[in-house]
Amino acid sequence: MNQGGPDRAPGPDRAPGTDRLRVTLVKSCHGQLANIAASVRGLGLRRRHQTVTVANTPQNRGMIARAVHLLKVEESGS
């Protein structure tokens, strides 16, 4: 199984040119489980309506999946 590096071809779940994700916190972490709040903080989000741009990696996708009900995610080409 090819885990590959930068020369790896995009897979079916990753379109070319979408190596960054814009993530916005739209709901508060208050009252959420500690692991969900930690995932939001791990993405670099501190307060509501804050937007950060993160790399489209399996690690960041996992943190987004953990807190998807609190976030808005958009693909960014840059």
C-alpha positions as CSV (number, residue, x, y, z in Angstrom):
1,M,0.0,0.0,0.0
2,N,1.5,3.3,-1.1
3,Q,1.5,5.9,1.7
4,G,3.4,8.1,-0.6
5,G,4.8,11.6,-0.2
6,P,4.3,14.8,-2.1
7,D,4.5,13.1,-5.4
8,R,1.5,10.9,-4.6
9,A,-1.4,11.1,-7.0
10,P,-4.7,12.4,-5.5
11,G,-7.1,9.7,-4.3
12,P,-10.8,9.6,-5.0
13,D,-11.6,11.6,-1.9
14,R,-9.0,14.3,-2.6
15,A,-9.4,16.5,-5.7
16,P,-6.4,18.1,-7.3
17,G,-5.6,21.6,-5.9
18,T,-7.5,21.1,-2.6
19,D,-4.6,20.7,-0.3
20,R,-6.0,23.3,2.2
21,L,-9.3,23.5,4.2
22,R,-10.9,26.6,5.6
23,V,-12.5,25.6,8.9
24,T,-14.8,28.0,10.8
25,L,-16.1,27.4,14.4
26,V,-19.9,28.1,14.1
27,K,-21.0,26.7,17.5
28,S,-19.4,27.0,20.9
29,C,-17.4,24.1,22.5
30,H,-18.9,24.9,25.9
31,G,-20.6,21.7,27.2
32,Q,-18.9,19.4,24.7
33,L,-16.9,16.4,25.7
34,A,-13.2,17.1,26.4
35,N,-12.0,15.2,23.4
36,I,-14.2,17.2,21.0
37,A,-13.1,20.5,22.6
38,A,-9.4,19.4,22.3
39,S,-9.9,18.6,18.6
40,V,-11.3,22.1,18.0
41,R,-8.3,23.6,19.8
42,G,-6.0,21.3,17.9
43,L,-7.3,22.8,14.7
44,G,-6.3,26.3,16.0
45,L,-9.8,27.5,16.7
46,R,-10.4,29.5,19.9
47,R,-13.6,31.4,19.6
48,R,-16.9,31.3,17.6
49,H,-16.8,32.6,14.0
50,Q,-13.0,32.3,13.9
51,T,-11.7,30.8,10.6
52,V,-8.4,29.0,10.1
53,T,-6.8,27.4,7.1
54,V,-5.4,23.9,7.7
55,A,-3.7,21.3,5.6
56,N,-5.9,18.6,4.1
57,T,-4.3,15.7,6.0
58,P,-5.8,12.6,7.5
59,Q,-5.0,13.9,11.0
60,N,-6.8,17.2,10.5
61,R,-9.7,15.4,8.7
62,G,-10.0,13.2,11.9
63,M,-10.2,16.2,14.2
64,I,-12.8,17.8,11.8
65,A,-14.8,14.6,11.8
66,R,-14.8,14.5,15.6
67,A,-16.3,18.1,15.8
68,V,-18.2,18.3,12.5
69,H,-21.4,19.4,14.3
70,L,-19.6,22.6,15.5
71,L,-17.7,23.4,12.3
72,K,-18.2,24.7,8.8
73,V,-15.6,23.3,6.4
74,E,-14.8,24.6,2.9
75,E,-12.1,23.5,0.4
76,S,-9.5,26.1,-0.3
77,G,-7.2,25.9,-3.3
78,S,-4.3,27.8,-1.8
